[in-house]
Amino acid sequence: MADRTDKMLRDYFSGRLKLMAEVEPRYKQDIADITFCLSVIKLEHSEVIKRYYSDKFITWEEVVSEAGKSHSSLRTWRNDFKTLLNVMTQHGDEFIKLRREAQQKPLI
């Protein structure tokens, strides 16, 4: 069963989230969070995520077959990505604050 994150990712890769952001600016942060998360994971993992969420009609089994990896590996990649994205969407501002504070402290 799809959850909120799955829907957000489908909207992102279909271009719908960008249209929604033009009407409601709060979606711009979701776009930024997804873009950031895609940029910090391995390229191979990113390609699997993009492939699955960009095609509404592709099944997870087809993505697994195309990638030539095990079902459990790809499921782990997807779940890890969704976890990272959920952390960013829920606590991103806190991470930014902590990063700024860390940058202000002198190195030992």
C-alpha positions as CSV (number, residue, x, y, z in Angstrom):
1,M,0.0,0.0,0.0
2,A,1.3,3.4,-0.9
3,D,2.0,6.0,1.8
4,R,2.3,9.8,1.8
5,T,6.0,9.5,0.8
6,D,5.2,7.3,-2.2
7,K,2.5,9.8,-3.4
8,M,4.9,12.7,-3.0
9,L,7.6,10.9,-5.0
10,R,5.1,10.0,-7.7
11,D,4.0,13.6,-7.9
12,Y,7.7,14.8,-8.0
13,F,8.7,12.5,-10.9
14,S,5.5,13.1,-12.8
15,G,6.0,16.9,-12.6
16,R,2.8,17.3,-10.6
17,L,4.6,18.5,-7.5
18,K,6.1,21.3,-9.5
19,L,2.7,22.4,-10.7
20,M,1.3,22.2,-7.1
21,A,4.2,24.4,-5.9
22,E,3.2,27.1,-8.3
23,V,-0.2,27.2,-6.6
24,E,0.9,26.5,-3.0
25,P,4.5,27.5,-2.2
26,R,4.7,25.0,0.7
27,Y,5.4,22.3,-1.9
28,K,8.6,24.0,-2.9
29,Q,10.3,22.6,0.2
30,D,9.2,19.1,-0.7
31,I,10.8,19.5,-4.1
32,A,14.0,20.8,-2.5
33,D,14.1,17.9,0.0
34,I,13.6,15.3,-2.7
35,T,16.2,16.9,-4.9
36,F,18.7,17.0,-2.0
37,C,18.0,13.4,-1.0
38,L,18.5,12.2,-4.6
39,S,21.8,14.0,-4.7
40,V,23.3,12.4,-1.6
41,I,22.6,8.7,-2.4
42,K,24.6,6.5,-4.8
43,L,23.8,7.1,-8.5
44,E,22.8,3.4,-8.9
45,H,20.3,3.8,-6.0
46,S,19.0,7.1,-7.4
47,E,18.4,5.5,-10.8
48,V,16.3,2.7,-9.3
49,I,14.2,5.3,-7.3
50,K,13.7,7.4,-10.4
51,R,12.8,4.4,-12.5
52,Y,10.2,3.1,-10.1
53,Y,8.5,6.4,-9.3
54,S,8.6,8.0,-12.7
55,D,6.5,5.3,-14.4
56,K,3.0,4.9,-12.9
57,F,2.6,1.5,-14.7
58,I,5.9,-0.2,-13.9
59,T,5.9,-2.8,-11.2
60,W,8.5,-3.2,-8.6
61,E,9.3,-6.7,-10.0
62,E,10.1,-5.1,-13.4
63,V,12.5,-2.6,-11.8
64,V,14.2,-5.4,-10.0
65,S,14.5,-7.4,-13.2
66,E,15.9,-4.4,-15.1
67,A,18.4,-3.5,-12.4
68,G,19.7,-7.1,-12.2
69,K,19.9,-6.9,-8.4
70,S,18.2,-8.9,-5.7
71,H,14.7,-7.9,-4.7
72,S,15.7,-7.4,-1.1
73,S,18.6,-5.1,-2.0
74,L,16.4,-2.8,-4.1
75,R,13.7,-2.8,-1.4
76,T,16.4,-1.8,1.1
77,W,17.5,1.0,-1.2
78,R,14.0,2.3,-1.6
79,N,13.2,2.0,2.1
80,D,16.4,3.8,3.1
81,F,15.7,6.6,0.6
82,K,12.2,7.0,2.0
83,T,13.5,7.1,5.5
84,L,16.1,9.7,4.6
85,L,13.4,11.8,2.8
86,N,11.0,11.5,5.8
87,V,13.7,12.7,8.2
88,M,14.5,15.6,5.9
89,T,10.8,16.6,5.5
90,Q,10.2,16.4,9.2
91,H,13.5,17.6,10.7
92,G,15.3,19.4,7.8
93,D,15.2,22.8,9.5
94,E,16.8,21.3,12.6
95,F,19.6,19.8,10.6
96,I,20.3,23.1,8.9
97,K,20.4,24.8,12.3
98,L,22.8,22.2,13.7
99,R,25.0,22.4,10.6
100,R,25.3,26.2,10.9
101,E,26.1,25.9,14.6
102,A,28.8,23.3,13.8
103,Q,30.3,25.6,11.2
104,Q,30.6,28.4,13.7
105,K,32.6,26.3,16.2
106,P,36.4,26.3,15.8
107,L,38.1,23.1,14.9
108,I,40.1,21.3,17.6
